[in-house]
Amino acid sequence: MRGDKIDEKSLSRKYKTNVSRLIRAWKKGLSDMEIAASTGIDPATLNRIRGDIEMAHRRLRLARVNIQ
């Protein structure tokens, strides 16, 4: 169960950007506007990426609950 992770590689391909780098920036506490300015990614795209990541985490948590 602990090895379950979101597929950052497929999200990176989907959005044509390094999603791992975005996640690290969010964990450091950078805002979306700071990330957009430094990476050149549109803030709306950042919002979609964040939403996809949140949905993936929800699916993983629900899968863990349903298995137990």
C-alpha positions in Angstrom: 0.0 0.0 0.0 2.7 2.5 0.9 4.3 2.2 -2.6 1.2 3.6 -4.3 2.1 6.9 -5.9 0.6 9.2 -8.5 2.1 8.8 -12.0 4.1 12.0 -12.3 5.6 10.8 -15.6 2.2 10.5 -17.4 1.2 13.9 -16.0 4.5 15.4 -17.3 3.8 14.0 -20.7 0.2 15.2 -20.7 1.1 18.8 -19.8 4.6 18.8 -21.4 6.3 20.0 -18.3 8.2 18.6 -15.3 5.5 17.9 -12.8 8.0 16.7 -10.2 9.6 20.1 -10.2 6.2 21.8 -9.8 5.3 19.5 -6.8 8.7 20.4 -5.2 8.0 24.1 -5.7 4.5 23.7 -4.1 6.0 21.8 -1.2 8.5 24.7 -0.7 5.6 27.0 -0.4 5.8 28.9 -3.6 2.6 30.4 -4.9 1.2 29.6 -8.4 2.1 33.1 -9.6 5.7 32.6 -8.5 5.9 29.2 -10.2 4.2 30.6 -13.4 6.7 33.5 -13.5 9.7 31.2 -13.1 8.6 28.4 -15.4 6.5 30.2 -18.0 3.5 28.0 -17.5 0.1 29.6 -17.7 -1.6 29.9 -14.2 -4.7 28.2 -15.5 -2.6 25.2 -16.6 -1.0 25.1 -13.1 -4.5 25.0 -11.6 -5.4 22.0 -13.9 -2.2 20.2 -12.9 -2.9 20.8 -9.2 -6.5 19.5 -9.7 -5.3 16.3 -11.4 -2.8 15.7 -8.6 -5.4 16.2 -6.0 -7.8 13.8 -7.8 -5.1 11.2 -8.0 -4.4 11.4 -4.3 -8.2 11.1 -3.5 -8.4 8.0 -5.7 -5.4 6.4 -3.9 -6.9 7.2 -0.5 -10.3 5.7 -1.5 -8.6 2.6 -2.9 -6.8 2.1 0.4 -10.0 2.5 2.4 -11.9 0.1 0.2 -9.2 -2.6 0.4 -9.0 -2.5 4.2 
